[in-house]
Amino acid sequence: MLAAGAVGAAYLYRTDPHEPGHLLPQCPFRMLTGLLCPACGGTRMVYDLMHGHFAEAWLDNRALLLASPYALYLLGRWAWEGLRGRHWRPTLSPRAQLVVLAVAVTWTVARNIV
């Protein structure tokens, strides 16, 4: 898994998703509806972050950029526990799940109105 992630990251680092003609996957939701999903722009955002373009990353997907530190914390905790031989799985309460869903729906509507 680590090798596959490294190969994918290396490909993304060398391939600008802002330009056409790459092998990066397209958003199926956008292909079907023409609308932006909550994660649309995530690949471009990661590319921009990899190259130190923070303002461009902000324009690609603000919600994902704001959630990135928490996601990185969860990934780091999962890796740390795994290296220590422990099974760890993050959980969200039903209330937190509703908050995440509400933010995702609000973000989707807001970015498609503009």
Phi, psi and omega in degrees: 000319180296319180295317179296319177296320180294319178296316178297318179294320179295319179296316180296321180299323182270349186243116181281111180288352175286340182256147177286167174091027178245171181263010181289142183291148176265157180289120180295325178298316179292322179297323182280322188250339186081001180259156177277132175274173181299334183261355179303134183095355181297319179293317177297322179298314180296318177302312181297321177296320179299332182258008177076019181262079187289323179295319178294322178298321178299320180287332181292312180195099183295317183297314179295323179296318178292329180276347185302316180301319179293319179296320177294323175300313180299318179296316178296318179296317179299315180295316180300313180295321178297319178294334178271004178080017181253149175266123178227134180223120180291146178230150175241137176293161177304323179295316179295323177298319178294322178297314179299315179298317180296318178296317180297316180293316179299316179297319180296313180295313184298318184283344178266346177283320186288000000 
